[in-house]
Amino acid sequence: MLRGMALLEIARFFLPKKAVFTPTRNYNDYSFMQTGDIDGDGAEEIIVGYLWRKQPFVMILKNIKNRWYRISTIKGIGYDIHSINLAPTSSSKISKKDIIIKWVKNQEGLETNVFTWKLGKLYKLEEETKYCRSEEMSAHPESLHPIKIYRVGGVQWGYINDKGEIVIPPQYDYGEPFQENGLAVVNINELYGVIDSSGAYVIPPQYSYIGEFSEGRTQVRDGKETKMIDEKGNVLFVTNGDIFPMNNNRAPFSIVDEENGWKYGYIDREGNVVIPPQYRYARSFEEGKAVVEKMDGGYSIIDTEGNIISDLNYAFVGGIGEGLLSFQETLGEKYGYIDFSGNIIIPVQFDTAEEFQDGRAVVSIQQDSDFHYGLIDRNGKYIISPQYNYIRILGENRIGLGLPVDENNSVWSDSKYAIGDLDGNILTDFIYYDLTDYNKGYASANDGLMTFFINRESKKVDSLPAVEGNGSLNFEGNIIGGSIDYRIIYLDRDGNVIWHEENSLQLNDQYRVQEKKYAPNKYYLVYYPEIIGMKDEVTSIEVNERLRKMSKAEGINKDEIMDSTYYGDYIVTFFKNALIGIELNGYSYTFGAAHGMPSKVYAHINLETGDFYELKDLFKKNSNYVEILSEIIREQIIKEGEDSYVWLDSYQGIRPNQSFYITDTALHIYFDPYEIAPYAAGFPTFEIPFEDIMNIIDTEGDFWRNIQNY
């Protein structure tokens, strides 16, 4: 009997257009397929589960005279398939097996059906069997969820179960959610690895990047090389360019050619080069087709073997998009849509043109500096005329239509959304923010005060939890997870909090840093520290008031319509003796800008006296520390050479009050973005070990004595 990829290719041949296999717990175990003799003739049939038009199905494939045929299809119950199994439940023939399917009926339960083959047809068993009962049990196995714990020096990530119990203790610098294959990517010391649900390393931390697994494969970055690996960490392919996610058993990859620059081709799951590098750019395969850009100009649509389906001689061609591809006749000009043969179906007329989804595409028309978004059908007819700040296709026949919160400043303004359908009907007023895509009948939204679920009728679901604050919620197996006001939260279906993130830290028996929150409106949010335990009450008030102001937790009107957002937070970076170091960081984003602007300042505080130390307090008087530190940093920049982001001509040395922070063994001097380097360099930081500057450090000063725990 066929196995593995050969079996998969047979199943794919019979899969309806846009259908996806299910259940897919692990791509490698082909959990959506079973093989067995269901009709008693001694030959094995193939039983395949899939989702099509949001409905679960199971099809039976049979080999008759060396050709495969679909001999039966079962339309399922609910919205997904939990499992497909074969067992001899109703026949005395040992070889003959019945099909046992567990449908995911709703969020709370499963329903089991048993089907048997007799008299040339498939029949559902109506009588009660040990398999055929409505099972009021969890529709999802218990899963693990990432959490973030605050400690001196930063944060650590671990994982909890559905009850909020810590299963994998916090130990990682970052932890991603577990993927469908039961693996999670984690980071330690700026290196990424992969763990399983026990916390054991499947792939030790060794890569500078690990992508999300797709079809059992992912791409990793190792020095100047990109590699494709499997779920055990085996390296299957290496290139000096890039590798993109696997789709349709094909992954685009590139090589860097010294003469011709970047060239793109395709590899399969085993790492074989199936289409050699020959394109200027290559998109992922969709339904067995991909768009590639030719080296000499123009585009082609190719099949999975690299055969040309059609040549498209246009300046730009977009993705497959349900058979209609966006295109430009001249770069920088208007967009229209063509078919696979290059025939113009919708003439150029749009200033932006997104891919078709569910028979619709979001397009826009520019007027002055404003883009007005509309929705068209496959003929180019407007279902919704271009009049909105943005339109999002949310899935399940729903769309979000955005209007600017500030009507007088539509470009530099946030959007507030109404829910509509793909036929152009508007179902609500413009009352929602932060809409997520619909998933099994629900989407997350907020109204600026509360975050909650809405149903396909666009109404708030009172039977599901609502949380104070702005963000989004989502179903995570048996529980609900979310990010609310930039804090992780997990709840049960009744709204009881299982776990929530809080940046409060007990430093010792005396001192505690308590998280405080300043959120005057939807666009301005600051978490700032309050230090508890200082003996002198007046000093405590003064210190905490200064920290609040340094954190920018003041001065915003509750009803102010803002053209930007601001988020502030903090990290306790140092604590020893009576000295605490706190990083106060922020991020400001102006609507419509290319990127936001980060900021950070450090407070180094003596908790006994309330003194805030400056850079000069670390050094002897008349030590000439500015010139000495400036020269040390200049030497570091020169030593880095071409690897340095810093504009050496822009570096003019440090200021007497230069930004800095301390660790146990070193002084760290840093500069703001754009100050001496491009934005991408972040905060250029230079580490200067204390042992290298001991001759100028004031070893009798309070600052140094607290650093060294004297």
Secondary structure, DSSP 8 states (H G I E B T S, - for coil): ---HHHHHHHHHHHS-TT-EES--S-GGGTTTEEEE-SSSSSS-EEEEEEEETTEEEEEEEEEETTEEEEEEEEE-SSSEEEEEEEE-SS-S-SS--EEEEEEE-SSS-EEEEEEEEETTEEEE--S--SS-SEE-S-SS----EEEEEEETTEEEEEEE-TTS-EEEEEEESEE----TTS-EEEEETTEEEEE-TTS-EEEEEEESEE---BTTEEEEEETTEEEEEETT--EEEEESS-B---BTTBEEEEEEETTTEEEEEEE-TT--EEEEEEEEEE---BTTBEEEEETTSSEEEE-TT--EEEEE-SSEE---GGG-EEEESSTTS-EEEE-TT--EEEEEEESEE---BTTBEEEEEEETTEEEEEEE-TTS-EEEEEEESEEEEEETTEEEEEEESSTT-STTS-EEEEEEETTS-B-S-S-BBS----BTTEEEEE-SSEEEEEETTS-B-TTS--EESSEEEEEETTEEEEEETTEEEEE-TT--EEEE----EE-SSS-EEEEEEEEEETTEEEEEEEEE--S-HHHHHHHHHHHHHHTT-----TT---SEEEEEEEEEEEEETTEEEEEEEEEEEETT-SS-EEEEEEEEEETTT--B--GGGGB-TT--HHHHHHHHHHHHHHHHGGG----GGG-----TT--EEE-SSEEEEE--TTTSS-GGG-S-EEEEEGGGSTTTB-TTSHHHHHHTT-
